[in-house]
Amino acid sequence: MFLMTGYIKVKGLEAFKYHSCSVKSSVGTVCNTASFKIPGIAWMKNNDGKSYSKVDSNKQFSEGAPVEIWAGYNGENKLRFSGFINIISYTVPL
C-alpha cells in the first residue's frame, strides 16, 4: 500500500505539511509553477516544546521567499519543486 507524504520548506520556517499541492512542468514553458494550500490558522509549538500558540498562516510568508516542495510515498520524498513565492492568496484554506 502506498501512502502519499510530503512537506514544504520555506526560508526562515521549519518544514511543514500542506493541505494540497500542485506542481506543473512542461517543455513548452520557460519555468515550472506550483501552488499549495495550508490551513488558514495553525497551532505552532512554542520554544519550550510543551505549549502551542495559534498563528495566522498568511502572516508567516512573504512574496519572494525561497520555497521547496518535497513529495513522495511512504516517507520517501523527493524534491518536486524549487522556486520562490510569487502570490499569496488569503482565502481559507490558505
RABELUR-V152723 format. One record per backbone hydrogen bond with DSSP energy under -0.5 kcal/mol. NH is the residue of the N-H (numbers start at 1). CO is the residue of the C=O. If there is no record, write none. Layout:
# RABELUR-V152723
<<NH | CO> <NH | CO>>
This chain:
# RABELUR-V152723
<<4 | 2> <5 | 72> <7 | 70> <8 | 16> <9 | 68> <11 | 66> <13 | 10> <16 | 8> <19 | 37> <20 | 37> <22 | 35> <24 | 33> <29 | 26> <33 | 24> <35 | 22> <37 | 20> <42 | 55> <44 | 42> <44 | 53> <46 | 51> <49 | 46> <53 | 44> <55 | 42> <57 | 40> <57 | 55> <58 | 40> <59 | 56> <60 | 57> <61 | 58> <64 | 85> <65 | 62> <67 | 83> <68 | 9> <69 | 81> <70 | 7> <70 | 68> <71 | 78> <72 | 5> <73 | 76> <74 | 3> <76 | 73> <77 | 75> <78 | 71> <80 | 69> <80 | 78> <81 | 69> <83 | 67> <85 | 65> <89 | 87> <90 | 88> <91 | 89> <94 | 38>>
